[in-house]
Amino acid sequence: MSRVKKRKEHPLSMRLPETDVAIIDRAAAIRGRSRTDFVREAAVRAAEDVLLETMPIRMSSAGFKAFVEALSQPARPVPEMVELFQRTAPWESGKAEAEK
């Protein structure tokens, strides 16, 4: 009796317009990846995003109470964010023009 091996890989085939393939190939080349690796990674990442958006968050009653308590506190400034928003943007300071 022969053993049947379970396939670890499953083929996936798509028909794409030439312009889509050109864009994918260009992006894959920039990343130093093959078309297959690039498309697989992008598809898996997109699928994970969808699943994470729809996945319920579960926590204990005590955890939920602590979460609500933290959200109920007044907002506190984050010094690094305050400093970041006080900086002048490069396109506003003229530095970008001087570097050309």
C-alpha angles and dihedrals in degrees: 000000000000123000117236113224117219112233115243094195129054121197118237120193129191136177111222134177114256091247091057091050090050092053092047092048092049093050092044090052091051089053092044091239135127118253090250094051092046095049093043093051093046093048094047091047091050091048091049090051091053092047093048091049091055100036113109118236112233125199140154122264090254091049092049090049090052090047093052090045091053091050091049093059119098114263116263124207117249106222094216092052092047090052092047094053091047093058119100113245114245091241089054097047099056091239091116091056093047092053093056 
